[in-house]
Amino acid sequence: MKRFLRPAGEGDNSDVDRATLKVAEKVRKKYSVERRGLTFVIDASFSARNPQKAAEIANTFVQEYLGSQLKTKFTATSEANDWLDQRLVELRERVRIAENAVEKYKTDNQLVDAAGQSLNQRQIEKINEQLILARSQTAAARAKVQQIEQVLNSGQEPSAFADALQSRVISDLRSRYAEFAREEAKLKTKYGDRH
């Protein structure tokens, strides 16, 4: 604990101040602190006739010193924690602003739809579906052409062929073929040629 003493002659307690100064000077002369070699260990000692009094005074100085060091370190750590907390708040705000800017850019440039899927991927899927549908319609048309050619080449009645084309079974089979073709295209788009 620091005590500031007034110079002798000032104030009402000048005699007390002089006496305190004398005691402090005697204590200073009898107290010694030395570093032990190149280590961080220090030796603190006090010389007095009464060994218990000497140990008590030396230990009090050491405890005061350690308490002062601990308080200094605690203050420094507390200030560092406050700075880090403030910095963390600033960085969180910067991240939030950056994320909002990215989202705005994606929205402005139509890079992502509401489901979080990229528009390019979505467009590719739609085009693949249309391609599959066109392929299935083309395949169906080719099959019809081949059947008509077979009927005409065989000399059968064309009306029999028309009845077969209107059959519910044939219609269901065509629908299922188109569904399977669409599913195949989706899987190819999703997994690529390696799967």
C-alpha positions, 0 to 999 in steps of 0.5 A, a space after each residue: 500500500 503506497 503512502 504519500 508523506 508530506 515533507 516535514 514542516 507541512 500540515 499538522 502531523 509533521 512530527 508523525 511524518 518524520 517518525 514514519 520516514 525514519 521507520 521507513 528508512 530503517 526498514 528499507 536498510 534492513 530489507 533486501 531482495 535479490 535474484 537467484 542467479 539467472 532464474 526468475 526466483 527471488 530471495 527476500 529477506 529482512 534482518 531483525 533481532 526477533 526472527 518471527 518479526 523478521 519473517 513476518 515483515 519479509 513475508 508481508 513485502 512478498 505478499 504485497 508484491 505478489 498481490 500487486 503483480 496479480 492485480 496488474 496481470 488481472 487488469 491487463 487480462 481484463 483489458 485484453 478480454 474487453 478489447 477482444 470482445 469489442 473486436 469480436 462484435 466488430 468482426 461479427 458485424 462485418 461478416 453479417 454485412 458481407 453475407 448480406 452483400 453476397 445474398 443481394 448479389 446472388 438475388 440481383 444476378 439471379 444466381 439462386 432460386 428460392 429453394 437454394 438451387 442454382 438457376 443454371 442447374 435448374 435450367 439444365 434439368 428443365 432442358 434435360 426433361 424437355 430433351 427426354 420428352 422430345 426423344 420419347 416422342 421421336 421414338 414413339 413417332 418412329 415406332 408408328 412410322 415403322 409399324 405403318 410401313 410394316 402394315 403397308 408392306 405386308 398388305 394388311 388393312 390400315 384400319 387394324 393398325 389404327 385400332 392398335 395405336 388407339 389401344 389403352 395398353 399401348 398408350 400406358 406403355 408410352 406414358 411409362 416409357 416417357 416417365 422412365 426416360 425423364 427419371 433417367 435424365 434427372 439421374 444423369 444430370 445429378 450424378 453425371 456420366 461416371 455413375 
